[in-house]
């Protein structure tokens, strides 16, 4: 639709504005809301998975504790029936289980810490910055639509101001967080919103007197006080913050996974070693009853 509008504009056909208005309406009413819903659904899925990864693995702990209790009971039983206080096999098996508990405990601590960092820091930062970016696109659509759809300027103006205020609030809350990702790149975002609003005020003042040519120049111009440079710089800063948040999130997830990568193999090896040691420790005692 935008390309059809450009073609008609180059040909001098006034119908181009209708196509551009339809494209902007589609962006405002369908594409951006769908993008917000898609991101919300994806974010909720990621949040569910990261929350699950930060939970304490109670079944694993119960299995390990049961094994330790059973080992202690078996050793006591053998001590009472064989009059031998120390069984080398059970001692070695107990040491193997103990090493496994310490190893897996450290691995789970590292993995849980990284998973919580991914959830609390990176994922929350990415969610906030993405919401601000979507709101900025909607505000930009409000601004451009006011130049195309003549007659509903007040509605567009009110919507634009509400979105600017929402972005101010979200950015203030984000910058106030101690663990927010990539705050230096967003230091000037608040001032860019102020400049953008001032440029929009100039646009509205021109529209109010019917001077759409100058209003368009302010909206699309490249001057320091025009709207486009402020929006482009804001979008660039938000893009950098999103990239940093994604990188932080991926690194935390990789750290959580790598923390458990060796623990699984070590658990299997130590468990098998402990089982073999226990079997070898019990075998001489069983032979005594032949």
C-alpha positions in Angstrom: 0.0 0.0 0.0 2.9 2.4 0.8 4.5 1.7 -2.6 1.1 2.3 -4.4 0.9 5.6 -2.5 4.4 6.6 -3.6 3.7 5.7 -7.2 0.5 7.8 -7.2 2.4 10.6 -5.4 5.1 10.6 -8.2 2.3 10.7 -10.8 0.6 13.6 -9.0 -2.5 11.6 -8.3 -4.2 12.7 -5.0 -5.5 9.1 -4.4 -2.0 8.3 -3.0 -3.0 9.8 0.3 -5.8 7.3 0.6 -3.5 4.4 0.2 -1.0 5.8 2.7 -3.8 6.4 5.1 -5.0 2.8 4.7 -1.4 1.5 5.2 -1.0 3.6 8.3 -4.3 2.4 9.7 -3.3 -1.2 9.0 -0.1 -0.6 10.9 -1.8 1.1 13.8 -4.8 -1.2 14.2 -3.5 -4.6 13.1 0.3 -5.0 12.6 1.5 -3.3 15.8 -1.1 -4.8 18.1 -0.4 -8.2 16.6 3.3 -7.7 17.2 2.6 -6.7 20.8 0.5 -9.9 21.3 3.1 -12.1 19.6 5.8 -10.7 21.8 3.6 -11.0 24.9 2.9 -14.7 24.1 6.5 -15.4 23.5 7.6 -13.5 26.6 5.2 -15.5 28.7 6.5 -18.8 27.3 10.1 -17.7 28.0 9.0 -16.6 31.5 7.4 -19.9 32.2 10.5 -21.8 31.1 12.9 -19.7 33.0 10.7 -19.9 36.1 10.7 -23.7 35.8 14.5 -23.7 35.5 14.9 -21.7 38.8 12.8 -24.1 40.8 14.6 -26.3 43.3 14.6 -29.9 42.0 12.9 -31.5 44.9 12.6 -35.0 43.3 16.4 -35.2 42.8 17.0 -34.1 46.4 14.5 -36.7 47.7 16.2 -39.4 45.7 19.7 -38.4 46.9 18.5 -38.2 50.5 16.7 -41.6 50.2 20.0 -43.1 48.9 22.0 -41.6 51.8 19.5 -42.9 54.4 19.4 -46.3 52.8 23.2 -46.4 52.7 23.4 -45.5 56.4 20.8 -48.1 57.3 22.6 -50.8 55.3 25.9 -50.0 57.0 24.3 -50.1 60.4 22.6 -53.4 59.6 25.9 -54.9 58.4 27.7 -53.7 61.4 25.2 -55.3 63.8 25.2 -58.7 61.9 28.8 -59.0 60.9 30.5 -57.3 63.8 32.6 -55.3 61.4 32.3 -51.6 61.9 33.7 -50.5 58.5 32.8 -52.0 55.2 35.2 -50.6 52.5 32.6 -51.0 49.7 30.0 -49.0 51.5 32.5 -46.4 52.5 33.7 -45.9 48.9 30.0 -45.9 47.7 29.2 -43.3 50.4 32.1 -41.1 49.3 31.0 -41.4 45.7 27.5 -40.3 46.6 28.9 -37.5 48.7 31.0 -36.2 45.9 28.0 -36.4 43.6 25.9 -34.4 46.0 28.5 -31.7 46.3 29.1 -31.6 42.5 25.5 -31.5 41.6 24.7 -29.0 44.3 27.3 -26.6 43.0 26.1 -27.1 39.4 22.5 -26.5 40.4 23.5 -23.4 42.3 25.3 -22.0 39.3 22.5 -23.0 36.9 19.8 -21.6 39.1 21.7 -18.3 39.6 22.1 -17.9 35.8 18.4 -18.8 35.2 17.2 -16.2 37.7 19.5 -13.6 36.2 18.0 -14.5 32.8 14.4 -14.1 34.2 14.8 -11.2 36.5 17.4 -9.1 34.6 17.6 -9.8 30.9 14.0 -11.0 30.2 12.4 -8.2 32.2 14.7 -5.6 30.5 13.9 -7.0 27.0 10.2 -6.9 27.8 10.3 -3.3 28.9 12.4 -2.0 26.0 10.4 -3.9 23.5 7.1 -2.5 24.8 8.6 1.0 24.6 9.7 0.4 21.0 6.2 -0.8 20.0 4.7 2.2 21.8 7.1 4.5 19.9 6.0 3.0 16.6 2.3 3.6 17.5 3.1 7.2 18.5 4.8 7.7 15.2 1.8 6.3 13.4 -0.4 8.7 15.3 1.8 11.6 14.2 1.8 10.7 10.5 -1.9 9.9 10.4 -2.7 13.4 11.7 -1.2 14.7 8.4 -3.2 12.3 6.3 -6.6 12.0 8.0 -7.8 15.5 8.3 -10.7 15.9 10.8 -9.6 13.7 13.7 -6.6 15.7 14.8 -7.7 16.0 18.4 -8.1 12.2 18.8 -4.6 11.6 17.3 -3.1 14.3 19.4 -4.5 12.9 22.6 -3.4 9.4 21.6 0.1 10.7 20.8 0.5 12.5 24.2 -0.7 9.4 26.1 1.8 7.2 24.4 4.6 9.7 25.0 3.7 9.9 28.7 3.6 6.1 28.9 7.1 5.9 27.4 8.3 8.4 29.9 7.0 6.4 32.7 8.3 3.1 31.4 11.8 4.6 30.8 11.9 6.2 34.3 11.0 2.9 35.9 13.6 1.1 33.8 16.4 3.5 34.5 15.6 3.4 38.2 16.2 -0.4 38.3 19.6 -1.4 39.5 19.8 -4.5 37.4 18.5 -3.0 34.1 20.6 -4.0 31.0 22.4 -1.4 28.9 21.2 1.7 30.7 24.0 3.9 29.2 22.5 3.6 25.7 19.2 4.9 27.0 20.5 7.8 29.0 19.3 10.3 26.4 16.0 8.6 25.6 14.0 10.7 27.9 15.3 13.9 26.4 14.6 12.6 22.9 10.9 12.1 23.9 10.9 15.7 25.0 12.3 16.9 21.7 9.8 14.7 19.8 6.9 16.1 21.8 8.0 19.6 21.1 8.3 18.9 17.4 4.8 17.4 17.5 3.5 20.6 19.2 4.9 22.5 16.2 3.1 20.1 13.8 -0.2 20.6 15.6 0.2 24.4 15.6 0.7 24.3 11.8 -2.2 21.9 11.3 -4.5 24.1 13.4 -4.1 26.9 10.9 -4.3 24.6 7.9 -0.6 24.8 7.0 -0.1 21.2 6.2 3.0 21.8 4.1 5.1 23.2 7.0 3.6 20.5 9.3 4.8 17.9 6.9 8.2 19.5 6.8 8.5 19.3 10.6 7.3 15.7 10.7 9.6 14.5 7.9 12.5 17.0 8.0 16.0 16.3 9.0 16.5 19.4 11.1 17.6 19.2 14.8 14.2 20.4 15.9 12.2 18.2 13.5 10.3 15.0 14.5 12.1 12.4 12.4 15.6 12.8 13.9 14.3 12.5 17.4 12.3 9.4 16.5 15.1 7.8 14.6 17.6 8.3 17.4 15.1 7.0 19.9 14.5 3.9 17.8 18.3 3.4 17.4 18.8 3.6 21.1 16.0 1.2 21.8 17.3 -1.2 19.2 20.8 -1.2 20.9 19.2 -1.9 24.3 17.1 -4.8 22.8 20.2 -6.3 21.3 22.1 -6.0 24.6 19.2 -7.6 26.5 18.9 -10.5 24.0 22.7 -11.1 24.3 22.5 -11.0 28.1 19.5 -13.4 28.0 21.3 -15.8 25.7 24.5 -15.7 27.7 22.5 -16.4 31.0 20.7 -19.3 29.4 23.9 -20.8 28.0 25.6 -20.4 31.4 22.7 -22.2 33.0 22.9 -25.0 30.5 26.7 -25.3 30.7 26.6 -25.4 34.5 24.6 -28.6 34.3 26.3 -30.1 31.3 29.1 -31.9 33.3 26.9 -32.7 36.3 24.7 -35.2 34.4 27.7 -37.3 33.2 29.3 -37.0 36.6 26.2 -38.1 38.4 25.8 -41.2 36.2 29.5 -42.1 36.6 29.6 -41.6 40.4 26.3 -43.4 40.9 27.5 -46.4 38.9 30.8 -46.3 40.7 29.0 -46.2 44.1 26.7 -49.1 43.1 29.7 -51.2 42.0 31.6 -50.3 45.3 28.6 -51.3 47.4 28.2 -54.6 45.5 31.9 -55.4 45.9 31.6 -54.5 49.6 28.6 -56.8 50.1 30.0 -59.7 48.1 32.5 -60.9 50.7 29.9 -60.7 53.4 27.5 -62.8 51.4 30.2 -65.4 50.7 30.6 -65.9 54.4 27.1 -67.4 54.6 27.8 -70.1 52.0 
